[in-house]
């Protein structure tokens, strides 16, 4: 039976309620990130209490289960992480098979759980362009995946939407990924990263694999795709990814390096050039993650496919460091920001209404300052003014985002706020009155959805400082 929501703001005020406490209390650097997209298996959150103590929270069951230790070493203030919809068996999202056949993919991976119903797509080799679901898989070494269609070979490369948890620890920094399909951790490179010791944020630009723009090409070349019907702003799609959905070249994914009004140029040549039959999508870039904070203006970008970090050199540097209590949220789902005709109407000459283009970062450090990183232009917009700009955020402040809103909670007071990105406005939210212990670094505010048929209800969760207490608040 479909859930009907008849709540009225005046009659049903938002109130925080207790949930099952975490198995261990929060400590400096402990953080929680959530899986907001896997609605087949039920959305989940991941509590990283230390490098060795990690739990998954089942929102639908209001229960906790322990996961394997990460093996990443030192842990403390500045530790952070991100959950991605894509799986990362062996530490990467592109998986090459050892053999293939009709609806069959043989891997060299040890898969320990059923993947039935999860999305799988082929991006290279035999069967390129297939985008379907897993029907079943064998358990154990050299797992064989049976799909809902397609025919594959030993050169097939696929991506599986089974989920992965990425974690950066602090002090002598460690970096690694937990893959849900294999229930295993893989250490990743930290070359190029400094020591880390103050609030940090790891930001992914994949989200739910939302398509920000789609269309059919009118022509293509070795490194280009043309849509003569468009009038894009110059380089508005830089650093997004371009995926050929169907037609000639189907399945291929490339990073967009630049664009004109009608032509997208990609960073690596196509294996098969697109043409007038090619249906494409422009999406958030699955290959990139961003690390910022550490009481510094410097930001780092990780490339999954090459397992390398680079130090970004923005055209305009950030005017101030992201300090204690700072936040960072990739904005990908603001209502009305996907209209390609309207995107070029910028706000105050500085900001375009374009999903997937920006990382919003409240600076923290006892300030109300909002800085915005423009991914397409590789530049910072510092000190962006907004409505009701007064509240300040410092050590112990938390943040998360969902559906075009950024949620923030201050220090140990429980006072909560909602920043409406589309309206550029900060508003108050229900206060969590549960008494808190001493403030701790680390982000432990997160959202989880409940979906029943066409109804989606989102809850905001908060873990109390120096405590195992978990509360949630209805956001309808």
N, C-alpha and C positions, 0 to 999 in steps of 0.2 A: 504494500500500500504506500502510495506517495505521501511524503511528509508535507503537511500544510503549515506554513508559518503565519500566525496571526498576531504576532507581537506588536504592541503599540508603545512608542517611546515613553509617553507620559504614564502609562499604566504598567509597563514592564521595564523599569530602568535596568541598565546594565549593572550586574553585580558579580563580584569575584566569588568563586566557590572552590572549596578544597577538592583536590584529586588525590590519587594514591601517591604518597611521598616517594621520592627517589630512594634507591637502596643505600646511597651514601650522600652525605652533605656536600654542598658546594664549597669549593676552595679557590684560591687565587688562580685565575686563568681557566678554570673549568667553564665550559660553554655548551650550548645546545643549538643544533641546527635541525631543520625539519624537512621532510619530504612532502611537499605540497602537491605533488603531481600524480603519484601512483595510486589512482583511485580504484584500480582493479584489486590490489592487495590490501587496500586500506592505508591511509596516510600515516606516516610514522615520524618520530623525532629521535635524534641521536644525542645522548648526553655523554660528553667526553670529560670525565672527572679527573683523569690523569692519563699519561701515556699507556698505563697498564689497566685502567679501570674505565670501561666504556659500556654503556647500556643503550638499548633501543626501547623507546616508549611506544606502546601500541595505543593510539588514541581511541580506537573503537572499543578496546577492552579495558582501558585505563589500567595498564599493567606494564611491568618492566621485565626485560630479559637481557642477560649479559652477553657481550660480544667478545671476540678474541682481543688480547692486548695488541697494541700497535707496534711495539718494539722500537718506537721512535726516540726514546731517550728522555732528556731533560724536559721538564714541563713546568709552566708557571705563568705569571702575568704576561699577556701578549699572545698566548696560544689562541688559535682561531681555526675555523673550518668552514666547509661548504658541502652541501649535498647536491649531487647532480643526477638527473634522470638517467643518463647513460651509464651502463656498466663499464667496469674497467678491469677486466680479467688480465692479470699480468701487468697492471699499471697503465694500460692504454685502452682507448675505446675502439680502435680498429683491430678486428680479429681475423686472422688468416686460417682457413681450414686445411686439413691434411687430405681430405677426400670429400667428394660430393656426388650427389645424384638427384633424382627427382624428389623434391621436397625434403632432401636430406643433407645435413652438414655435419661432417665428422671433425671434431676439434682435438687439440692436444691439451685441453683444459680439464681439470678435475671439478666438475660441477656437482654441488652437493644438495641441490634443492630443485623442485619443479619450477620450470619457467613458463608453464602453460599460460597463454593469454597475453604474454608480454610482447611488445612490439619488436620486430627485427627487420632490418633493411640491409640490402646489399649495395655497396658503394663502388665496387671494383671487381673485375674479372667475370667469370661465367655467372650469369644470372643478375648482372648489374641492373639496377632499377627495381628489383623486387622490394616491396614494402608491405609486409604483412605481419602475422603473429606466429608465435611458437605454439604448436599443437601439443608437443610432448618432448621430453629429452631423457636420455639415460642418465643414471646417477653413477658418479665415480670417474676414474681416469678415462681420458680420451672420449669424453661425452659426445654422444650423437644427438643433434637437434633435429627434430622433425617440424617442418614449417607448413603454413597454410597454402603454400603454392611455390612456384619457381622450380628451376632445375640448376644445379650448381656443380662446380668442379674444384680441383685442387688449387686453383688460382683465385678462388672467391674470397673477397674481403667483406665482412659484415659488421654491423653495429647492433648492439643489443640494449634495449631500454630496461635494464634490470636494476639500475641504481648503484651509486658509489658514494662513499663518504671520504672527503679529502680533508686532511688535518695538517696544520703547521704548528709545531710546538715552539716553545720559547727558549730563552737563554742561548745555548749552543743549538741553533735551530735545526729541527728535523722536519721532514716533509714526507707524507706517504698517503696511500689510498687504500680503503677497505672496499672490496668488491662483494656485493651481496650474493651473487650467483655462486661464487667459489668459497665464500666465508673466509677470505684470506686477505692479508695486508701485503702491499708491495711498497718498499721504500723508494722514493723518488729523489731526484737531484736537489741539492741545496746550493750548488755552486753559483756564486754571484750574490748570495744573500748575506746580510750582516747579522751580528748577534741581535736578539730580539727580546725586549723586556717590558714594553708598555702596550696597552690595548692595541690590538691589530684586527684587521678584517680581511678575510679571503672572499673574493667575489667572483662568481661564475657568470658567464653570459649565455648560458644555454636555456635556463628556465624550463618551460614545458614544451620546448621545440615549437613555439608559436611562430607562425608565418606572418611577418610584418608587411610583406607585399608579395603578390603573385601576379603572374601574367604569362603570355605566350610570346616567345621571341619572334622577331621578324627576320633576324639574321644572326650569324655567329662566326667567330674566327678562332684562331689558335689560342688566344687568351681573352676573348671578348664574347659578350652576349649583347645583342642589340634589341631594343624594343622601341621602334620608331614612333609609337603612339605616346610615349612618355615625355615629360618635361621636368626631370629631376633636378634638384639643386646640385651644383658641382660638389662632388665628393661626399654627398650626404650619406652614402652607403659604405664608405670606407671602413674597413675592419669588421663589417658584417660578413656572413657567409652566404654564398649563392649555391643553391641546390637545384639540380635538374630533376624534376618530379616524374616526368614522363616524356615520351617522344625521343628524338635523337639525343643521345648522350645521357639518358636517364640514369639516376643514381649517383652521378658525380657531384662532389662537394668541393668548393674552392673558396678561399678567402678573397674578398673584394679589396683590391688595392686602391682603386679610384673609380670615379664615374663622371660622365658628362650628362647632359640632359637626356640622352637616349642610349648611351653605351656604358655597360659595366665591364671593367677590366679586372681580371683575376690575377692572383699572385703567382700561379703556376699553370702551365699549359694544360688544356684539356686532353684527355686520352682520346675522346671522340668529340669533335667540334659540334656545338649546338647549331641548329638551323631553325627554319620557320615552323617546325613541328614541336620544338622543345618548350615544354611547360616548366616554369621555374618558380622558386620561392626564395625570398630573402629572409634570413633568420639570424638570431643571435649566434655568435661564433662559438662552436663547441670546442675549438682548439685552444682558447685563451682563458686564463684566470688571472685576477689582479690581486696583489697583496699590498696593503697600505696600512699606515699607522706608525707605531714604534716612536711616537713623538718626533716625527720627521715629515718633511714634505715629499720625500722621495717615494715613488711608487714602482713596483716591480710587476712584470708580466710573465706568466708561465705559459709555455707552449707544450701541450700534452703530447703532440705527435713527435716532437723532438726531445722531450724531457729536458728542456732548457729554460733558464730564467734570463730575462733581459731587464736592464734598468731603463725606464722610459725617460725620454727627454722632451717634455711637453713644450709646445710653442710658447705658452705662458705658464710659468711655474705657479704652484699653489702659494697663496700669499701667507699661509701659516700652517704649522704642523698639525696633523691629526693627533690630538693629545688624549689623555685619560678620559674615558667616557665618550670618545668619538665613535662615529658610525659610518657605514658605507652600504648602500643598497642599489643594486641595478634595477632600473625602472623599465619594465617591459609590458605593462598591462594597464595603461591609463585609457579610460574610455574616450574615444574620439581622437586618439593620437595615431591612428593607423590610416588616416585618409591622406593618400599621396598628394592630392590636390591642395590640401590645407597645410601640409607639413611645412612648406616654405614660408608660412606666416609666423615669423618668430616673435618672441615676447621681449619687449624692451630692447630690441636690436641685438640680443645676446643668446636667446634660448629658443630652439625650434621645438614644436610640439610633435615629437617623434619618439615612439616607443623603441627601446633597445639601444638608444644612443648615449644615455647618460648614467653615470654613477653619482648618486646624491650622497654627500658626506657631511653630516653635522660635525663640526670641528672638535667639539668637546673642550676640555681644559677650562671649564667654568665660563664658557661663552655660549651665545646663541647663534653663532656664525654658521652659515650654510655655504659650503663650497661644492661645485658641480664639475665633474670631469666629463668632458666631451670626447667620447671614444672615437668618433668619426674624424674629428679634427685634431685629436691628440693635444688637447689644451685644457687648462683649468679656467673656470669662471668663478672667481673668488668673491666671497662676501655677497652672495645673491640675496636680495631682500625678499621678505615674504610677510604675509599677513599675520598679525599677532606675534611678531618677533620680539620676545622678551625672556622666555624661560631659558635658563642656562643648564648645561649638562657637563658633568664631571665624573670622577671615578665612581664606578658602580652603576652608571647609566647603561641601559640596554636598548636595543632596537631590533626591528625586523620589518619585513614588508609583505604586502599581499594586495593584489587587485588594484594597484595604483595608489595605495596608501602606505606610508611609513609610520610604524607604531614605535613610540618611545616611552620609557619609564625612567624616572629620576632616582638615582642613588638608592638610599634605603627608605625613602619616604613612601614609595608605592604610588606616587602621583604619576598619572599616565596621560599620554597625548597622542593625537592622530594628525599626521601631516598629510593633507590632501594635495598630491602632486599636481593634478589637473587644475585645481583652484588656487594653488600656491598659497595655502592657508594652514596654519597650525590651530587646532582646536583641542579642547580638553576631553578627557575620557575618564571613565570611572576609576577611582582610586582603589588600589589594593591595600586594604587596611590591616592585613596580617603583619604583625610586628616582625622587623627584620634585624638580623645581626649586623656586625660590622661590615662595611661596604667592601666588595671584592671586585677586582678586575675580571673581565670575562662576560660574554654575552649570553644571557639565559632567558631571553624573551623570544617567543616563537609562535607561529600560527599553525593550526591544522584545520582542514575542512572536513565537514560531514556531508556526504552527497547521497541523496535518495531520489532516484529518478531525475527529474528536472530541477530538483531543489538542492541548493548548496548553502550550507550554513558554516560560517567560519568562526572559530574560537581563537582567542588570544590567550596564551599560556605564559606564566611567569614563575620562575623558581626563585625562592627567597634567598637573600645573601646569608652565607654561613649557616645553611640549613638544608634539609632535604624536602621541605614543604614545597608543594607544587599547587598553584592556583590557576583557574581559567575564568575567562569572561566572554560571554556571547557578544559577537560583533554585528549581529543583524540590525 
